[in-house]
């Protein structure tokens, strides 16, 4: 695309169309859509430069903003150069972007500046510092401009570039980069900090100037955190006085002009103080020795801040960060003395912890009106910046050294709160909520998402509290009464499931099932989640703690209520309910069979509905898992039932494939593989009709499709190789074309081998004869061009499988037909030195049987120049048997954690319950490969007496010989 006015005009028109609220214009079905047009020109040279020109020169602000967002997303998708994939942005465009983007970002309005700043940080993640060495200098020079619009642009970009230092693993590369940044950036940042503080004093009465200056101070404080996170830099240690004195004075500052009337949104002053609390906590935790002189004044300032700050939502971040600071200080042995006094502990409990555990009006509002966010914060631990979470962490911190006194103080509070509740439950229910939260934070010392509480406070009787205060709420027939207390009670079961005795958990199950009917989204979601967690608990012998037999009385009501819950307002795509359905199927197994007809109907209706607009990846994943479980459980009991599942599912699957629902296609292929593998005889004609479409190159372009498509083709080959050979022989080149494409990619070569192995194992030999030599030539070309360990391992398994299938002589002949003496080279350079790398029981077994055939069924190994390789090859085989390697994977699918497999991009998400049974191609022929080696050597020694024994006695090392004698004894054979 040329940088012409005509192209700029075209681009402007299409960008306008992407903003149209009418999807028929944004994405019309037949004409070239606005979004498709932009996608089609994305790969053209100059496209990104046209976007930058537009956002600089367009007269319409809406087009500028749209161009900046489109540009940022383009950079996000295409800047990274991925191995094996074409470079999506040409080099001249990359150079031009880096040359122009910083000045353009700094001269743009704030809305556009933010987009370009994000784009710079995406480019920086890939190119800085090696491929963009002048970025820092260009940014630091702008500090001299005195224009805070420009300075804030630089600070914002620096923050998005450097914040990754907070979570990167230590490495030499990282240290080098941070040192480079510190050398260029630390002094100018410190000077800017001091200058900005002075300007704040000068402009103390100018509200608009203060807003800009405090925005800068927030970014400076964030940069301080990022640059100090990995280690204490020498520069900041030398300048600690400057930074800490100013941070302290900012913490105590109170300027009326910076206060906001908004009760929800934090103002600049609150945001700055929150970040300073974070910075002080970082130093108190990681650099306590150097920070010691400053700590007492920070503790005092932050304590005063806590006792004078109100309950409004806008202070939440500040209060939680301030409490987190106290929590990090009280855990350190150095500072234990600050908290030892009983009055201090009482004061902290009374003035900081209890007030911040109260359920406020804002929490109640979130519980009722924004339940998804409430659940995310409360269940998934994203409540990191809430007052309650911080207060809970402070309780844990104090309990580290003062468990007895703190438990004593809080027991008094808990009892008085429960008494208040008992006086008038309908008015005082919040007292009980706070009491439950206090008990929870007091009792839980260590916790994981997977197992709940793993370590509890011995001083708190959890079962007694459960029986006296939690169960009565859940036993009440009114499931919609006191929803917050119901949710608290269910969460208590969830958290303390390892501490509460099993008999109490069994009493709770029907109560939880009952609460699936609650109108409150939070309550029925918590009930589903609690059931799902209980069903994954392990008892003796690693089996489920709660058995299918114990669940028998509740099966019908459990399934009915779970599916009903999906019809409740706000829960039509509730991932917790769908996960509970999946886990219930997995636990109950054949107990669900009577309900399958109704269940599969509901699941397919749901699948059809969500396929129109897939938006909840976890929900979708568990839905497909549930479908797979229905198929597996039913067809295990009645293999004939596979047809009725195909009948129920294929209409929806066809629609998904025709409408190209990218998020669902990999799942559909996995479920189809599972169904096809269930067939015992020939491939049904409905599958054969689909076969040619599976070889279309467009399907293989998307990486997420590759693993499930390979698996599906393997199922075709396993079940209907002869049908393919007779009725679809013209498709074999297409099948091999797929193999050729996959083998060329380092990322997908193993998938190519899976396909090739199935072709070799299942296709009639005559149908692939003409292609065999070409297959080997392709593999050797790849070996020459880019040899990786993964490729070598797969290649070794393939050649040994070929040997098992066609015989050792056929293997030797095909190698030597490509190039004379090549067989010897492969043995010497690949098989003998690399065989130890093969992992996996079946893979090792295939290699063992293949090598045994080469040793004992290949005449050239005994009477040509290849004979010298016979002993090294035997030695390598004994090494494969005896050198330790354990790669077994337990078949405990019920416990597979399917927590966060899916993502929003169409990546491949493996369905645990569609898992392919491990297939052993040599299973029927060879049971024990060591015995097989002994028997084969015995047979060989019978054919040529004396030869084998003399080779062994002169050349095989003693340890290997000892192992071999063990095999011969176990097989009850001897060598002649």
Helices and strands as residue ranges (DSSP letters): H 5-18, H 23-26, H 34-41, H 47-57, H 61-78, H 91-106, H 110-127, H 135-141, G 142-145, H 148-162, G 163-166, H 172-202, H 207-229, H 234-238, H 240-252, G 256-258, H 268-286, H 288-308, G 313-315, H 316-330, G 333-339, H 342-348, I 349-353, H 354-357, H 361-369, H 371-379, H 387-423, H 425-443, E 444-448, E 452-456, H 462-465, I 466-470, H 471-475, H 483-495, H 502-515, H 521-535, G 540-542, H 548-551, G 552-554, H 555-565, H 575-588, G 589-595, H 596-611, H 617-637, G 639-641, H 642-658, H 662-678, H 685-694, H 697-701, H 703-727, G 729-731, H 732-743, H 749-762, H 765-768, G 769-771, H 772-785, H 789-806, H 808-818, H 822-826, I 827-831, H 832-834, G 835-837, H 841-856, H 860-863, G 865-867, H 868-882, G 893-895, G 912-914, H 929-943, H 947-955, H 958-970
